[in-house]
């Protein structure tokens, strides 16, 4: 379930993002899915969702991060006390209804969405609307502080002109959201209809959600493809942007038995999962590669062997897991082929890391744990200033390391 373009949500008339047919790797399914027998269930969010997860035998779906993600923001002139917005999701692809056989009926695939607060921009900058023009400043005692008129109000000011050109409303660089913690605010539709879903937001303001809101539409089944229309109705103009799949991508993976080879110090390290990254361009470009894991799923193993459960990844040229012939991978003039292994739950390439596109070739990313046979889920994310293609290797672990060159 994927595919959308950035758009604006306008007053009275809903502005829409037209969805195209999604690939399987962008059809992550809902945040909560039916737990497999013998697994530990986990709630997501507070109130009824946590209770539903506990009573309904639901577990966190680690592929949820692969769904399309949108950022809904307020423009500079939005009311300081907030607005009310109605988000409508409609499924637009035709669906073939298979006839029921006997007493067994095929489960209906429904549409739904989750809304949470957007993550902090990747550049770490403070929100541009932390203080609005004309807003009264208060000290720690609640008393009004004296102000003076800013020199930037000069109509000839280049800073004002740049602001009026709309640069401040451009979407900052954001990492995709991996999971929604049960303690953080979010709302989720009930996945009760095969055609549409709707959520209403009251009091949407900068003070409450300084970085905007994240909207993640999905189908009720993991891996099922479809297309959709996302509408936002509001009595005030809003900004709706899609996190572009061509410049930011997250894939959910898992180290499983026979495919958890550990670091290169072990003979089995080539049996780790691997992912191919193809940069689409001809100029050296900034790339951020991140490996992370859900803390709750790893808590038990880490308590027994924190060193063995450390995570890191390798970056090599070509489709094979070789640490040789990587002269084109450098950082600050020095060869770079791997991250350090860390006991934390995430690790990334260095700041301002860059890669040179390879002609008719790919980079291969190999996420690993420090010791072999440490199994569990992980997330691999790539954010780049230029377009790229990222997908899982098509060969079998430890077998054929060739890639399907026709796939992007």
VENQUI-V356497 format. One record per run of one state. SS is the DSSP state (~ for helix, > for strand, _ for the rest). FROM is the first residue (numbers start at 1). TO is the last residue. If there is no record, write none. Layout:
BEGIN
SS_FROM_TO ; SS_FROM_TO
END
This chain:
BEGIN
__1_6 ; >_7_9 ; __10_10 ; >_11_11 ; __12_14 ; >_15_18 ; __19_23 ; ~_24_26 ; __27_31 ; >_32_34 ; __35_47 ; ~_48_56 ; __57_57 ; >_58_60 ; __61_63 ; ~_64_66 ; __67_69 ; >_70_74 ; __75_82 ; >_83_91 ; __92_100 ; >_101_101 ; __102_103 ; >_104_104 ; __105_110 ; >_111_117 ; __118_137 ; >_138_138 ; __139_143 ; >_144_144 ; __145_150 ; ~_151_153 ; __154_157 ; ~_158_164 ; __165_166 ; ~_167_169 ; __170_185 ; >_186_188 ; __189_192 ; >_193_193 ; __194_195 ; >_196_204 ; __205_212 ; >_213_219 ; __220_227 ; >_228_234 ; __235_237 ; >_238_242 ; __243_247 ; >_248_255 ; __256_268 ; ~_269_271 ; __272_274 ; >_275_279 ; __280_284 ; >_285_292 ; __293_294 ; ~_295_304 ; __305_310 ; >_311_317 ; __318_329 ; >_330_331 ; __332_333 ; >_334_335 ; __336_337 ; >_338_338 ; __339_341 ; >_342_342 ; __343_345 ; >_346_348 ; __349_353 ; >_354_355 ; __356_362 ; >_363_369 ; __370_375 ; >_376_384 ; __385_387 ; >_388_392 ; __393_408
END
